[in-house]
């Protein structure tokens, strides 16, 4: 995994720790996304599914979690730059 992407994933993990306990659904969803990103294989279908989930998450969390959304956007750019 590229260093920049790894740094952004770590930033997202730190942001995830800051979410309130009452927002467990968001935490679980983002944690699952992180796991999928970290485990991306060369299979195009897996890549496309992961990208779609990230886009959906960005739309879902934009108002409530702007920092997590910004990090997810950065991850999308990094994945795109990697050809994913």
C-alpha positions as CSV (number, residue, x, y, z in Angstrom):
1,X,0.0,0.0,0.0
2,X,1.3,3.4,-0.9
3,X,2.6,5.5,2.0
4,X,0.2,8.5,1.4
5,X,-2.8,6.2,1.3
6,X,-1.6,4.5,4.5
7,X,-1.2,7.9,6.2
8,X,-4.7,8.9,5.2
9,X,-6.2,5.6,6.4
10,X,-4.4,6.2,9.8
11,X,-5.9,9.7,9.8
12,X,-9.3,8.3,9.2
13,X,-8.8,5.7,12.0
14,X,-7.9,8.6,14.4
15,X,-11.0,10.6,13.3
16,X,-13.0,7.4,13.9
17,X,-11.8,7.3,17.5
18,X,-13.1,10.9,18.0
19,X,-16.7,10.1,17.0
20,X,-19.1,10.0,19.8
21,X,-20.1,6.7,21.4
22,X,-23.7,7.4,20.3
23,X,-22.6,7.2,16.7
24,X,-21.7,3.5,16.6
25,X,-23.4,3.0,13.3
26,X,-21.1,5.5,11.6
27,X,-18.1,4.0,13.4
28,X,-18.9,0.5,12.3
29,X,-19.6,1.6,8.7
30,X,-16.3,3.6,8.4
31,X,-14.3,0.8,10.1
32,X,-15.7,-1.7,7.6
33,X,-14.7,0.7,4.8
34,X,-11.2,0.9,6.2
35,X,-10.9,-2.8,6.3
36,X,-12.1,-3.1,2.7
37,X,-9.6,-0.5,1.5
38,X,-6.7,-2.2,3.3
39,X,-7.6,-5.5,1.7
40,X,-8.2,-4.4,-1.8
41,X,-7.0,-7.0,-4.3
42,X,-6.5,-6.7,-8.0
43,X,-10.0,-7.9,-8.7
44,X,-11.7,-5.0,-10.6
45,X,-15.1,-5.9,-9.1
46,X,-13.8,-5.6,-5.6
47,X,-12.2,-2.2,-6.4
48,X,-15.3,-0.9,-8.0
49,X,-17.4,-2.1,-5.0
50,X,-15.0,-0.4,-2.6
51,X,-15.1,2.8,-4.5
52,X,-18.9,2.8,-4.7
53,X,-19.0,2.3,-0.9
54,X,-16.6,5.2,-0.3
55,X,-18.7,7.5,-2.5
56,X,-21.9,6.4,-0.7
57,X,-20.3,7.0,2.7
58,X,-19.1,10.5,1.6
59,X,-22.7,11.4,0.8
60,X,-24.0,9.9,4.0
61,X,-21.6,11.4,6.4
62,X,-20.9,14.8,4.8
63,X,-23.1,16.9,7.1
64,X,-22.5,15.1,10.4
65,X,-18.8,14.2,10.0
66,X,-17.1,16.7,7.8
67,X,-13.6,15.7,8.9
68,X,-14.1,12.0,8.2
69,X,-15.7,13.0,4.8
70,X,-12.7,15.1,3.9
71,X,-10.3,12.2,4.7
72,X,-12.5,9.8,2.7
73,X,-12.3,12.2,-0.2
74,X,-8.5,12.2,0.1
75,X,-8.5,8.4,0.1
76,X,-10.6,8.4,-3.1
77,X,-8.0,10.7,-4.8
78,X,-5.2,8.5,-3.6
79,X,-6.9,5.3,-4.9
80,X,-7.5,7.1,-8.2
81,X,-3.9,8.2,-8.5
82,X,-2.9,4.5,-7.9
83,X,-5.1,3.5,-10.8
84,X,-7.8,1.9,-8.6
